[in-house]
Amino acid sequence: MAIHTAVVGGGLAAYRARDTLRRCELFAAYTERDVSEAPGSSPEATRKWADLLDSPEIELVVLAVPPEHRVALSSAARAAGKAVLLEEGPPLSLAELDQLDEGGAEGKAAIGMVLPLRGLLALDQALTRVPWTTLACGGLLVSEYVPVPAPTPGPGRRPGAAPARARSVPQDVLGAVSPYLDLVCQLFGKPVTARAEGFEAGVAAGSVEFASGARLSLAVTIRSVVGSVQLRLTDTERSVHLQGRGLWVEDASRTVLYPVPSPGELRVSSYRDMARRLRSGPAAGDHSPQSTRLLADCLALLWP
């Protein structure tokens, strides 16, 4: 039977959630129960949220809300017996992970997270089945295209002056690099030391060392005229190269090129992981918030 689901939130995140629900036959979207605004933003949104939590037919709540609301709303939904799926957004901090895990997982409704790039790990089982050695190393280059708006002359601004930035640069850097750092952490394990410099200008460079002995260098810019990602991991007898729409996996006996699924198809992997947990009942899943703790450790080391 399909899992009865409601979406809470608006904007692009909510659109992606509804699109993925349509792609995945395991869910039945109860759109009449959707809450398009974050609860608390208006009396109507608060009332609809309370009605949703009281609805016995709703099994799963997809939270596509601003980051500052996700922990409190997750706790409220789980207390009402609803499973929760956190839509894409800034990575969870160590403090947020601790808050979500307060009191332990026993007896609580399941909680998952949309982590699209985790779907790449399913393309080749050898990526995670065979441990990476102490000699493993890698490089990550993220160049995110952001168009530069034309300057608007006005009081106190001379013609040709650059407009003020609408978003905080550190958060932009984190959003651009985090999905790929998470992928590396799933392969290399626990990070132990890291350094990064220059993120104030929208450009960061640094390195990460892992408890396994593996090492990663990284460079990221979010103000580029070209959008591009290159991730290359190399070990004594194998290498992995992710670029554009291709994932190359090479070892002593083979070289395999896997076409990278579309972003929408990759997102389905997180929804399917949640469906498995709801139907089979394991305490944790491959796409649970707690599975991002290695990433949170890494980000805390890079940008304390």
Summary of the structure (lengths in Angstrom):
residues: 304
radius of gyration: 20.7
end to end distance: 45.4
largest distance: 66.1
contacts: 926
relative contact order: 0.16
helix: 37%
strand: 27%
